[in-house]
């Protein structure tokens, strides 16, 4: 009986190892329906709400991600991401830097670039994967404001931020199906700055096509971006969250 159990356990481990990916390229492109919340505050002036005062509403934003897994254990794997997060609003009045503006068109843009270096802690072991690493997030931000009757932009505030964050990814492949459940969490907090980026998704891979396997993903993503003007060298504080469902087309090599 012990021999049978040992053989069964060995067979399960060998099957799991056979399912591990020694080399893989995977990516996706899709849309993220993003709802904003929070405040923006210029220098020592009163903060204003991005929904109630700035008029920002939910918007559909594009995202792209791709990762490369390789068979060299000592070198980290690589994941790259891009999200074009932007919002437009129209309001009758808005105060910025002590100036009052009427019939305002204003825009907040946060282009996000992520480079993740990670290691596989578990690699499809008993249908489970765990990745641990470092995510360096670069945010190319801009806030501008223009009165609808004016030709020139009254406020044009640029800010660039680089934030190193801890990265954790967990995935479970449902046995005997092409369905996977995946969660990603990353974040950093220091001084008055906090960036949190978390998501959970369900995906389906069409493995009946050899070599290149298309798929679908749908999930929910939440971000908190809280940045203090004094510590990152810009004139405005952000205390914002962005969240909503997303879906996209995947491809796996």
N, C-alpha and C positions, 0 to 999 in steps of 0.2 A: 504493500500500500504506500509506504514511504517513497519507494522508487517511482511509482506512478505519479505521486504528487510532485516529486522533484522533476520528472520529465515534463509534466504539465506546466510547471512554473517556468522551466527553461524554455519551453516552446513559446510561452506567452512573451517572455522577454525577447526572444529572437524575432518574433513577429513584430513586436514594438520597434525593435532596432531596424527591421527591414522597412518599416513605415517612416522612419526618420529621414529628413531631407538633408542630403549632403551638399546639394547645391540648388538654390531656388531664387528666382526673380519673380516678384509679385507686385502688382500695383492696382490702382483704382482712380477713377475720376468721377465726381458726382456733385450734387447740390446739397447745401446745408441751409435749411429754413431757420434763420437766426432771429431770436427776439432779444432786444437789448433792455437792460435795466441799470440803474445807478445814476451817478452824478459826475459832472466835470466842474472843476473849480480853478479859476485863474488867479494865481498869486494869492493875495490876501482878501480877494473879493468873495462875495457869497457864492456858494455852489449852486448849480442849476441841474434839474433833473433831465436826463436824456430823453425821456418820454414826454413828461408834462410840460417842460419848458422848451426843449429843443425840437420836439415834434418827431423824434425818431420812432420808427415803427419796424415791425418785423420785415426782414428782407431775405431774398434768396442769394446765397453766396456760393461761389465755386470752391472746391477743394480737390487736391491731388495728393496721392501718396504712392511711394514705391520703396520696396526694400530688397536688399541683396543679402542672401545667406550663402556663406562659402564654407569649405571643409577644413580650413586652417584654424585649429582650436585656439591658438594664442592670440590671433587677431580678432578684434570685435567685428560683428556684423554691422551693416549700415542701413538706416531707414531715413528717407527724405520726405518732407511734407511741405505743402503750401496751402494756405487758406487766405482767400481775399475777402476779408470781413469789412463791409462798408454799409453806412446808413445815411440817408438823406431826410431832412425835415424842413417843414415850412411852418413858421409861427408869425404872429402879428407883432410881437416885441420880444427882445432879448437883450440882457445887459452883459457886456464883456469888458473887463478891464476898466470899469467905471463908466463906459460909454453905453448909451441906450440906442438900440437899433430897432427900426420898425419894418414890418413885412419882410421877414428874414428868410433866406434860403441858407441852410447850413449843412455841413457834411462832416462825418467822422469816418476816416479810413484807417484800418489796421491790417496791413498786409503782413502775414505771419509766415516765416520760414523756419522750419525745424530740421536740424541734423542730429540724428540719434545714433550713438555708438552703443551697441548692446551685445550681451552674451546670452546664449541659451543655457538656462539652469536646468530645465527639462526640455527635451526635444521630442514631442509627440510620444512621450513615455506613458503607456496606458492611456493613450488618446489625449494626453494633457501636455501643454507647452507653457513654460514660464520663461520670460525674457527679463533681464535686469540690465540697466545701463544708465547713460547720461544723455540728456536731451539739451542741446543748445538752441534756444529759441531767439530768433531775431525778429523784432517788430518794427516795421517801417510805418510810422504813424503820421497822420495829418488831420488837423481840424481847420476848416475854413468857414467863413461867414460872409455873406453878401446881402445887402438890401436889394430887393427885387427891382427897385427903381434905379439902382446904381450900376455902372459898368465895371467898376473895379471891385476886387475883393477887399473887404474891410479888415478881415482877420485871416491870416494864413499861418498857422502854427505847425511846424514840423517837429517831430521827435523820433529818435531812433534808440531802441533799447536792445541789449543783448542779455539774456537771462539763462544761466545754466540751471537745469532742473533734473531731479531724480526721475527715472523712467522705469515703469513696471508694466509688463504686458502679460496677461494670462489668457489662455485659450483652451477650450475643450471641444474636441471633435466627437459628435454623437456617433457611437459605433453603428456600422452597417448603414450609414447615411452619408450624404455629401453636405451635411449641415454642420456649421461650426458656431460656437458662442464665444465671443471675445470681449475682453475689457482692457482698457488702457488707462493708466493713471500717471500723471506727472505733475510736478510742482516744486516751488521754492518759496520761501518766505524769509525776509530779512528786513530789519528796520521797519519802515512803513510800507514796504513793497511786498506784494503777494501775487504770484501767478499760479493758477491751478487750471489744468486742462485734463478733463476726464471724459471718457466715452465708453459706451457699451453697444455691441452690435450683434446681429444675426446674419450669417452669410450662407450662400449656397453655391457650390462649385459644380460645373457641368463637366464631369471627367470622361464623358464618352468621346470627347475630341482629343486625339493624341497630341502630345508635345505642348500645344497651347490650349489651356483650359479657361474658358470664360466663366464668369460668375456674377452674382448679384449680392449686394450688401445693403442692409438697412439698420439704422441705429439712432442713438440719442447722444448728443455731445453737449457738455457744459464747460464754460470757461469763466474764471474770475480773473480780471486784470485790474489790480490796484497798484498804482504807481504814484510815488511822492515826488513832487517837483524838485524839492531841494536836493534829494539824494541822487537823481538821475539827470540833472542838468537841463530840465525843461521848465517852462513857465506855468504849466497847468498840471493839477492833480487829476488823476483818473481813479474812480472807484466804481467799476462797472462789472456786469456779468452779461454773458451772451450764451444762449442755450436754445436747443431745438432739435428736431429730427433731421436726419440726413439719409441719403440713399445714393448709390452709385453703381457703376459697372466695373467689375474686376477682371483681371487677366492674370493667369499664373503660368509660368514656364517651368 
